[in-house]
Amino acid sequence: MTTARKLRILNIAATVLLLAVLTLQSTKVIDGFWSMTLLVLVGAPTTVAWVILERRQGAEKMRDSA
């Protein structure tokens, strides 16, 4: 599996988890502490994936322009 495909899967999974956390928070199933904890746990890998994706796209643009 390529890195781009892994990043795409991670982004889709993060979106689903984010929606689940927001739904659980709005229905008062989880309180503020746990919702914030889950949002941080979802947000950290998503941010890393975004940085990796941006670097890959930048490297591809540099390679194509050279």
Secondary structure, 3 states (H helix, E strand, C coil): CCHHHHHHHHHHHHHHHHHHHHHHHHCCCCCHHHHHHHHHHHHHHHHHHHHHHHHHHHHHHHHHHC
